[in-house]
Amino acid sequence: MEGHEGVVRLLLEREDVDPNIPDVNDRTPLACAAVEGHEGVVELLLEREDVDLDRPGVQDRTPLAYAATAGHEGVVRLLLGREDINPNRPDANNRTPLGCCS
């Protein structure tokens, strides 16, 4: 959440760390990094094959929707650089990531 890349790197080096476990606000580490605009942390998480790119959080929003809503262009570019992300997944209000930033 705070963008501490070194700490994230250390944690991700462990085999017993699951990068998809949500926090008390139902946001995964990827969603937290996306909503805060921490590009370096997003890059570290995207290096893992087991990160769920489209896991919904609060209001059924994906990390892409969080980044788009917050206006974090760099994070949006990183996420859209992945072929395994769904850029059209709607949230609980039936808004896509594009609709979230309009």
SERORO-167172 format. One record per atom (N, C-alpha, C): residue in three letters; y, x, z; residue number from 1. Coordinates in steps of 0.02 Angstrom, whole numbers, plus 50000, padded with zeros to 5 digits. Last residue first. Layout:
% residues N
<pt code="ALA" north="Y" east="X" up="Z" pos="NUM"/>
...
This chain:
% residues 102
<pt code="SER" north="50410" east="49284" up="49160" pos="102"/>
<pt code="SER" north="50463" east="49249" up="49121" pos="102"/>
<pt code="SER" north="50507" east="49208" up="49167" pos="102"/>
<pt code="CYS" north="50304" east="49340" up="49221" pos="101"/>
<pt code="CYS" north="50364" east="49380" up="49217" pos="101"/>
<pt code="CYS" north="50420" east="49346" up="49178" pos="101"/>
<pt code="CYS" north="50202" east="49248" up="49214" pos="100"/>
<pt code="CYS" north="50227" east="49268" up="49281" pos="100"/>
<pt code="CYS" north="50292" east="49307" up="49277" pos="100"/>
<pt code="GLY" north="50166" east="49242" up="49082" pos="99"/>
<pt code="GLY" north="50203" east="49186" up="49110" pos="99"/>
<pt code="GLY" north="50232" east="49203" up="49179" pos="99"/>
<pt code="LEU" north="50091" east="49360" up="49074" pos="98"/>
<pt code="LEU" north="50153" east="49353" up="49035" pos="98"/>
<pt code="LEU" north="50196" east="49297" up="49063" pos="98"/>
<pt code="PRO" north="49983" east="49326" up="49160" pos="97"/>
<pt code="PRO" north="50028" east="49380" up="49178" pos="97"/>
<pt code="PRO" north="50094" east="49378" up="49138" pos="97"/>
<pt code="THR" north="49985" east="49143" up="49160" pos="96"/>
<pt code="THR" north="49957" east="49208" up="49140" pos="96"/>
<pt code="THR" north="50005" east="49263" up="49163" pos="96"/>
<pt code="ARG" north="49968" east="49008" up="49268" pos="95"/>
<pt code="ARG" north="50014" east="49054" up="49236" pos="95"/>
<pt code="ARG" north="49978" east="49119" up="49220" pos="95"/>
<pt code="ASN" north="49904" east="48913" up="49346" pos="94"/>
<pt code="ASN" north="49890" east="48914" up="49274" pos="94"/>
<pt code="ASN" north="49941" east="48957" up="49235" pos="94"/>
<pt code="ASN" north="49915" east="48934" up="49477" pos="93"/>
<pt code="ASN" north="49965" east="48889" up="49448" pos="93"/>
<pt code="ASN" north="49960" east="48886" up="49372" pos="93"/>
<pt code="ALA" north="49820" east="49030" up="49500" pos="92"/>
<pt code="ALA" north="49809" east="48963" up="49528" pos="92"/>
<pt code="ALA" north="49858" east="48911" up="49500" pos="92"/>
<pt code="ASP" north="49825" east="49117" up="49340" pos="91"/>
<pt code="ASP" north="49822" east="49115" up="49413" pos="91"/>
<pt code="ASP" north="49812" east="49042" up="49435" pos="91"/>
<pt code="PRO" north="49730" east="49162" up="49191" pos="90"/>
<pt code="PRO" north="49780" east="49124" up="49228" pos="90"/>
<pt code="PRO" north="49770" east="49127" up="49303" pos="90"/>
<pt code="ARG" north="49711" east="49302" up="49093" pos="89"/>
<pt code="ARG" north="49680" east="49266" up="49148" pos="89"/>
<pt code="ARG" north="49734" east="49229" up="49188" pos="89"/>
<pt code="ASN" north="49749" east="49382" up="48988" pos="88"/>
<pt code="ASN" north="49764" east="49311" up="48983" pos="88"/>
<pt code="ASN" north="49735" east="49270" up="49040" pos="88"/>
<pt code="PRO" north="49704" east="49511" up="48993" pos="87"/>
<pt code="PRO" north="49776" east="49500" up="48999" pos="87"/>
<pt code="PRO" north="49796" east="49426" up="48999" pos="87"/>
<pt code="ASN" north="49573" east="49576" up="49069" pos="86"/>
<pt code="ASN" north="49588" east="49514" up="49036" pos="86"/>
<pt code="ASN" north="49663" east="49499" up="49044" pos="86"/>
<pt code="ILE" north="49508" east="49739" up="49036" pos="85"/>
<pt code="ILE" north="49551" east="49695" up="49076" pos="85"/>
<pt code="ILE" north="49566" east="49632" up="49035" pos="85"/>
<pt code="ASP" north="49443" east="49837" up="48966" pos="84"/>
<pt code="ASP" north="49403" east="49791" up="49005" pos="84"/>
<pt code="ASP" north="49444" east="49747" up="49051" pos="84"/>
<pt code="GLU" north="49526" east="49928" up="48908" pos="83"/>
<pt code="GLU" north="49499" east="49876" up="48864" pos="83"/>
<pt code="GLU" north="49461" east="49822" up="48903" pos="83"/>
<pt code="ARG" north="49678" east="49983" up="48977" pos="82"/>
<pt code="ARG" north="49605" east="49974" up="48986" pos="82"/>
<pt code="ARG" north="49582" east="49917" up="48942" pos="82"/>
<pt code="GLY" north="49810" east="49974" up="48962" pos="81"/>
<pt code="GLY" north="49776" east="50029" up="48928" pos="81"/>
<pt code="GLY" north="49701" east="50025" up="48934" pos="81"/>
<pt code="LEU" north="49855" east="49882" up="49050" pos="80"/>
<pt code="LEU" north="49841" east="49859" up="48982" pos="80"/>
<pt code="LEU" north="49809" east="49913" up="48939" pos="80"/>
<pt code="LEU" north="49874" east="49968" up="49160" pos="79"/>
<pt code="LEU" north="49822" east="49916" up="49162" pos="79"/>
<pt code="LEU" north="49804" east="49892" up="49092" pos="79"/>
<pt code="LEU" north="49982" east="50046" up="49115" pos="78"/>
<pt code="LEU" north="49919" east="50077" up="49136" pos="78"/>
<pt code="LEU" north="49862" east="50026" up="49133" pos="78"/>
<pt code="ARG" north="50081" east="49947" up="49093" pos="77"/>
<pt code="ARG" north="50056" east="49989" up="49037" pos="77"/>
<pt code="ARG" north="49988" east="50021" up="49054" pos="77"/>
<pt code="VAL" north="50099" east="49902" up="49224" pos="76"/>
<pt code="VAL" north="50075" east="49855" up="49173" pos="76"/>
<pt code="VAL" north="50046" east="49894" up="49115" pos="76"/>
<pt code="VAL" north="50151" east="50017" up="49280" pos="75"/>
<pt code="VAL" north="50086" east="49993" up="49303" pos="75"/>
<pt code="VAL" north="50057" east="49945" up="49252" pos="75"/>
<pt code="GLY" north="50274" east="50022" up="49211" pos="74"/>
<pt code="GLY" north="50226" east="50078" up="49207" pos="74"/>
<pt code="GLY" north="50156" east="50057" up="49227" pos="74"/>
<pt code="GLU" north="50338" east="49902" up="49249" pos="73"/>
<pt code="GLU" north="50318" east="49914" up="49180" pos="73"/>
<pt code="GLU" north="50266" east="49969" up="49173" pos="73"/>
<pt code="HIS" north="50346" east="49798" up="49365" pos="72"/>
<pt code="HIS" north="50325" east="49868" up="49364" pos="72"/>
<pt code="HIS" north="50294" east="49885" up="49296" pos="72"/>
<pt code="GLY" north="50386" east="49668" up="49401" pos="71"/>
<pt code="GLY" north="50424" east="49706" up="49351" pos="71"/>
<pt code="GLY" north="50407" east="49780" up="49347" pos="71"/>
<pt code="ALA" north="50315" east="49584" up="49479" pos="70"/>
<pt code="ALA" north="50360" east="49630" up="49514" pos="70"/>
<pt code="ALA" north="50401" east="49673" up="49465" pos="70"/>
<pt code="THR" north="50238" east="49519" up="49383" pos="69"/>
<pt code="THR" north="50285" east="49480" up="49423" pos="69"/>
<pt code="THR" north="50337" east="49525" up="49456" pos="69"/>
<pt code="ALA" north="50160" east="49627" up="49338" pos="68"/>
<pt code="ALA" north="50206" east="49593" up="49293" pos="68"/>
<pt code="ALA" north="50259" east="49555" up="49331" pos="68"/>
<pt code="ALA" north="50084" east="49657" up="49453" pos="67"/>
<pt code="ALA" north="50129" east="49708" up="49424" pos="67"/>
<pt code="ALA" north="50181" east="49675" up="49378" pos="67"/>
<pt code="TYR" north="50014" east="49535" up="49471" pos="66"/>
<pt code="TYR" north="50058" east="49561" up="49524" pos="66"/>
<pt code="TYR" north="50108" east="49610" up="49495" pos="66"/>
<pt code="ALA" north="49943" east="49530" up="49349" pos="65"/>
<pt code="ALA" north="49993" east="49478" up="49364" pos="65"/>
<pt code="ALA" north="50041" east="49501" up="49419" pos="65"/>
<pt code="LEU" north="49859" east="49640" up="49368" pos="64"/>
<pt code="LEU" north="49906" east="49639" up="49312" pos="64"/>
<pt code="LEU" north="49961" east="49588" up="49324" pos="64"/>
<pt code="PRO" north="49782" east="49600" up="49480" pos="63"/>
<pt code="PRO" north="49828" east="49657" up="49485" pos="63"/>
<pt code="PRO" north="49880" east="49658" up="49429" pos="63"/>
<pt code="THR" north="49792" east="49418" up="49477" pos="62"/>
<pt code="THR" north="49758" east="49481" up="49465" pos="62"/>
<pt code="THR" north="49807" east="49538" up="49476" pos="62"/>
<pt code="ARG" north="49801" east="49276" up="49584" pos="61"/>
<pt code="ARG" north="49833" east="49324" up="49541" pos="61"/>
<pt code="ARG" north="49792" east="49389" up="49536" pos="61"/>
<pt code="ASP" north="49770" east="49170" up="49667" pos="60"/>
<pt code="ASP" north="49723" east="49185" up="49612" pos="60"/>
<pt code="ASP" north="49753" east="49235" up="49562" pos="60"/>
<pt code="GLN" north="49852" east="49168" up="49774" pos="59"/>
<pt code="GLN" north="49870" east="49124" up="49718" pos="59"/>
<pt code="GLN" north="49827" east="49138" up="49656" pos="59"/>
<pt code="VAL" north="49791" east="49329" up="49811" pos="58"/>
<pt code="VAL" north="49833" east="49273" up="49832" pos="58"/>
<pt code="VAL" north="49855" east="49233" up="49770" pos="58"/>
<pt code="GLY" north="49676" east="49381" up="49689" pos="57"/>
<pt code="GLY" north="49699" east="49385" up="49758" pos="57"/>
<pt code="GLY" north="49736" east="49321" up="49776" pos="57"/>
<pt code="PRO" north="49540" east="49417" up="49577" pos="56"/>
<pt code="PRO" north="49598" east="49378" up="49599" pos="56"/>
<pt code="PRO" north="49613" east="49387" up="49673" pos="56"/>
<pt code="ARG" north="49499" east="49557" up="49485" pos="55"/>
<pt code="ARG" north="49484" east="49520" up="49547" pos="55"/>
<pt code="ARG" north="49545" east="49483" up="49570" pos="55"/>
<pt code="ASP" north="49506" east="49631" up="49369" pos="54"/>
<pt code="ASP" north="49528" east="49561" up="49367" pos="54"/>
<pt code="ASP" north="49514" east="49522" up="49430" pos="54"/>
<pt code="LEU" north="49453" east="49756" up="49393" pos="53"/>
<pt code="LEU" north="49521" east="49750" up="49368" pos="53"/>
<pt code="LEU" north="49549" east="49680" up="49372" pos="53"/>
<pt code="ASP" north="49362" east="49828" up="49511" pos="52"/>
<pt code="ASP" north="49366" east="49763" up="49478" pos="52"/>
<pt code="ASP" north="49438" east="49751" up="49458" pos="52"/>
<pt code="VAL" north="49295" east="49988" up="49499" pos="51"/>
<pt code="VAL" north="49354" east="49949" up="49518" pos="51"/>
<pt code="VAL" north="49356" east="49884" up="49476" pos="51"/>
<pt code="ASP" north="49194" east="50073" up="49460" pos="50"/>
<pt code="ASP" north="49175" east="50013" up="49498" pos="50"/>
<pt code="ASP" north="49235" east="49972" up="49521" pos="50"/>
<pt code="GLU" north="49241" east="50186" up="49399" pos="49"/>
<pt code="GLU" north="49209" east="50136" up="49356" pos="49"/>
<pt code="GLU" north="49195" east="50071" up="49393" pos="49"/>
<pt code="ARG" north="49397" east="50257" up="49434" pos="48"/>
<pt code="ARG" north="49333" east="50234" up="49460" pos="48"/>
<pt code="ARG" north="49305" east="50180" up="49415" pos="48"/>
<pt code="GLU" north="49519" east="50273" up="49378" pos="47"/>
<pt code="GLU" north="49469" east="50324" up="49363" pos="47"/>
<pt code="GLU" north="49400" east="50303" up="49387" pos="47"/>
<pt code="LEU" north="49598" east="50178" up="49435" pos="46"/>
<pt code="LEU" north="49571" east="50164" up="49368" pos="46"/>
<pt code="LEU" north="49520" east="50216" up="49345" pos="46"/>
<pt code="LEU" north="49639" east="50242" up="49551" pos="45"/>
<pt code="LEU" north="49591" east="50186" up="49555" pos="45"/>
<pt code="LEU" north="49560" east="50171" up="49488" pos="45"/>
<pt code="LEU" north="49730" east="50334" up="49498" pos="44"/>
<pt code="LEU" north="49671" east="50357" up="49535" pos="44"/>
<pt code="LEU" north="49618" east="50303" up="49538" pos="44"/>
<pt code="GLU" north="49825" east="50246" up="49441" pos="43"/>
<pt code="GLU" north="49787" east="50293" up="49398" pos="43"/>
<pt code="GLU" north="49724" east="50317" up="49433" pos="43"/>
<pt code="VAL" north="49874" east="50186" up="49557" pos="42"/>
<pt code="VAL" north="49840" east="50145" up="49507" pos="42"/>
<pt code="VAL" north="49798" east="50190" up="49462" pos="42"/>
<pt code="VAL" north="49934" east="50296" up="49615" pos="41"/>
<pt code="VAL" north="49877" east="50266" up="49649" pos="41"/>
<pt code="VAL" north="49838" east="50222" up="49600" pos="41"/>
<pt code="GLY" north="50037" east="50317" up="49521" pos="40"/>
<pt code="GLY" north="49988" east="50369" up="49536" pos="40"/>
<pt code="GLY" north="49926" east="50342" up="49569" pos="40"/>
<pt code="GLU" north="50112" east="50197" up="49527" pos="39"/>
<pt code="GLU" north="50076" east="50215" up="49467" pos="39"/>
<pt code="GLU" north="50022" east="50268" up="49480" pos="39"/>
<pt code="HIS" north="50151" east="50080" up="49625" pos="38"/>
<pt code="HIS" north="50127" east="50148" up="49638" pos="38"/>
<pt code="HIS" north="50081" east="50171" up="49580" pos="38"/>
<pt code="GLY" north="50204" east="49951" up="49635" pos="37"/>
<pt code="GLY" north="50225" east="49995" up="49580" pos="37"/>
<pt code="GLY" north="50204" east="50067" up="49589" pos="37"/>
<pt code="GLU" north="50164" east="49853" up="49720" pos="36"/>
<pt code="GLU" north="50214" east="49900" up="49745" pos="36"/>
<pt code="GLU" north="50237" east="49950" up="49692" pos="36"/>
<pt code="VAL" north="50068" east="49788" up="49647" pos="35"/>
<pt code="VAL" north="50125" east="49749" up="49669" pos="35"/>
<pt code="VAL" north="50182" east="49794" up="49695" pos="35"/>
<pt code="ALA" north="49975" east="49894" up="49628" pos="34"/>
<pt code="ALA" north="50009" east="49862" up="49571" pos="34"/>
<pt code="ALA" north="50072" east="49826" up="49593" pos="34"/>
<pt code="ALA" north="49928" east="49921" up="49755" pos="33"/>
<pt code="ALA" north="49963" east="49974" up="49718" pos="33"/>
<pt code="ALA" north="50003" east="49944" up="49661" pos="33"/>
<pt code="CYS" north="49867" east="49797" up="49781" pos="32"/>
<pt code="CYS" north="49920" east="49822" up="49825" pos="32"/>
<pt code="CYS" north="49961" east="49876" up="49789" pos="32"/>
<pt code="ALA" north="49770" east="49793" up="49680" pos="31"/>
<pt code="ALA" north="49822" east="49743" up="49681" pos="31"/>
<pt code="ALA" north="49881" east="49766" up="49725" pos="31"/>
<pt code="LEU" north="49690" east="49902" up="49720" pos="30"/>
<pt code="LEU" north="49723" east="49902" up="49654" pos="30"/>
<pt code="LEU" north="49780" east="49851" up="49653" pos="30"/>
<pt code="PRO" north="49644" east="49860" up="49847" pos="29"/>
<pt code="PRO" north="49688" east="49918" up="49841" pos="29"/>
<pt code="PRO" north="49724" east="49921" up="49774" pos="29"/>
<pt code="THR" north="49659" east="49678" up="49842" pos="28"/>
<pt code="THR" north="49622" east="49739" up="49838" pos="28"/>
<pt code="THR" north="49670" east="49799" up="49837" pos="28"/>
<pt code="ARG" north="49711" east="49551" up="49952" pos="27"/>
<pt code="ARG" north="49729" east="49594" up="49895" pos="27"/>
<pt code="ARG" north="49688" east="49658" up="49899" pos="27"/>
<pt code="ASP" north="49707" east="49463" up="50060" pos="26"/>
<pt code="ASP" north="49661" east="49452" up="50004" pos="26"/>
<pt code="ASP" north="49681" east="49492" up="49942" pos="26"/>
<pt code="ASN" north="49775" east="49503" up="50168" pos="25"/>
<pt code="ASN" north="49812" east="49459" up="50122" pos="25"/>
<pt code="ASN" north="49773" east="49446" up="50058" pos="25"/>
<pt code="VAL" north="49693" east="49593" up="50228" pos="24"/>
<pt code="VAL" north="49701" east="49528" up="50262" pos="24"/>
<pt code="VAL" north="49739" east="49478" up="50219" pos="24"/>
<pt code="ASP" north="49618" east="49665" up="50078" pos="23"/>
<pt code="ASP" north="49650" east="49669" up="50143" pos="23"/>
<pt code="ASP" north="49657" east="49599" up="50174" pos="23"/>
<pt code="PRO" north="49457" east="49677" up="49993" pos="22"/>
<pt code="PRO" north="49526" east="49654" up="50001" pos="22"/>
<pt code="PRO" north="49552" east="49664" up="50073" pos="22"/>
<pt code="ILE" north="49365" east="49800" up="49913" pos="21"/>
<pt code="ILE" north="49369" east="49760" up="49975" pos="21"/>
<pt code="ILE" north="49442" east="49741" up="49986" pos="21"/>
<pt code="ASN" north="49352" east="49885" up="49808" pos="20"/>
<pt code="ASN" north="49363" east="49814" up="49793" pos="20"/>
<pt code="ASN" north="49368" east="49770" up="49855" pos="20"/>
<pt code="PRO" north="49313" east="50014" up="49832" pos="19"/>
<pt code="PRO" north="49383" east="50002" up="49813" pos="19"/>
<pt code="PRO" north="49399" east="49929" up="49797" pos="19"/>
<pt code="ASP" north="49218" east="50068" up="49961" pos="18"/>
<pt code="ASP" north="49217" east="50016" up="49910" pos="18"/>
<pt code="ASP" north="49290" east="49999" up="49893" pos="18"/>
<pt code="VAL" north="49148" east="50219" up="50007" pos="17"/>
<pt code="VAL" north="49211" east="50181" up="50004" pos="17"/>
<pt code="VAL" north="49208" east="50132" up="49946" pos="17"/>
<pt code="ASP" north="49041" east="50304" up="50005" pos="16"/>
<pt code="ASP" north="49034" east="50243" up="50044" pos="16"/>
<pt code="ASP" north="49099" east="50201" up="50047" pos="16"/>
<pt code="GLU" north="49072" east="50418" up="49937" pos="15"/>
<pt code="GLU" north="49029" east="50370" up="49903" pos="15"/>
<pt code="GLU" north="49024" east="50303" up="49940" pos="15"/>
<pt code="ARG" north="49236" east="50484" up="49933" pos="14"/>
<pt code="ARG" north="49178" east="50464" up="49973" pos="14"/>
<pt code="ARG" north="49137" east="50411" up="49935" pos="14"/>
<pt code="GLU" north="49347" east="50494" up="49856" pos="13"/>
<pt code="GLU" north="49295" east="50545" up="49847" pos="13"/>
<pt code="GLU" north="49231" east="50528" up="49885" pos="13"/>
<pt code="LEU" north="49434" east="50399" up="49901" pos="12"/>
<pt code="LEU" north="49395" east="50383" up="49842" pos="12"/>
<pt code="LEU" north="49341" east="50435" up="49827" pos="12"/>
<pt code="LEU" north="49496" east="50467" up="50008" pos="11"/>
<pt code="LEU" north="49452" east="50410" up="50021" pos="11"/>
<pt code="LEU" north="49407" east="50394" up="49961" pos="11"/>
<pt code="LEU" north="49570" east="50565" up="49938" pos="10"/>
<pt code="LEU" north="49519" east="50583" up="49988" pos="10"/>
<pt code="LEU" north="49470" east="50527" up="50001" pos="10"/>
<pt code="ARG" north="49655" east="50482" up="49861" pos="9"/>
<pt code="ARG" north="49608" east="50528" up="49829" pos="9"/>
<pt code="ARG" north="49552" east="50548" up="49876" pos="9"/>
<pt code="VAL" north="49730" east="50422" up="49963" pos="8"/>
<pt code="VAL" north="49688" east="50381" up="49919" pos="8"/>
<pt code="VAL" north="49635" east="50424" up="49886" pos="8"/>
<pt code="VAL" north="49796" east="50534" up="50011" pos="7"/>
<pt code="VAL" north="49751" east="50497" up="50056" pos="7"/>
<pt code="VAL" north="49703" east="50454" up="50014" pos="7"/>
<pt code="GLY" north="49872" east="50568" up="49898" pos="6"/>
<pt code="GLY" north="49825" east="50616" up="49928" pos="6"/>
<pt code="GLY" north="49774" east="50582" up="49972" pos="6"/>
<pt code="GLU" north="49955" east="50454" up="49876" pos="5"/>
<pt code="GLU" north="49903" east="50473" up="49829" pos="5"/>
<pt code="GLU" north="49851" east="50521" up="49858" pos="5"/>
<pt code="HIS" north="50017" east="50331" up="49954" pos="4"/>
<pt code="HIS" north="49998" east="50398" up="49975" pos="4"/>
<pt code="HIS" north="49939" east="50422" up="49933" pos="4"/>
<pt code="GLY" north="50071" east="50202" up="49940" pos="3"/>
<pt code="GLY" north="50072" east="50248" up="49884" pos="3"/>
<pt code="GLY" north="50055" east="50320" up="49901" pos="3"/>
<pt code="GLU" north="50059" east="50101" up="50031" pos="2"/>
<pt code="GLU" north="50118" east="50144" up="50037" pos="2"/>
<pt code="GLU" north="50121" east="50197" up="49983" pos="2"/>
<pt code="MET" north="49940" east="50041" up="50000" pos="1"/>
<pt code="MET" north="50000" east="50000" up="50000" pos="1"/>
<pt code="MET" north="50063" east="50043" up="50000" pos="1"/>
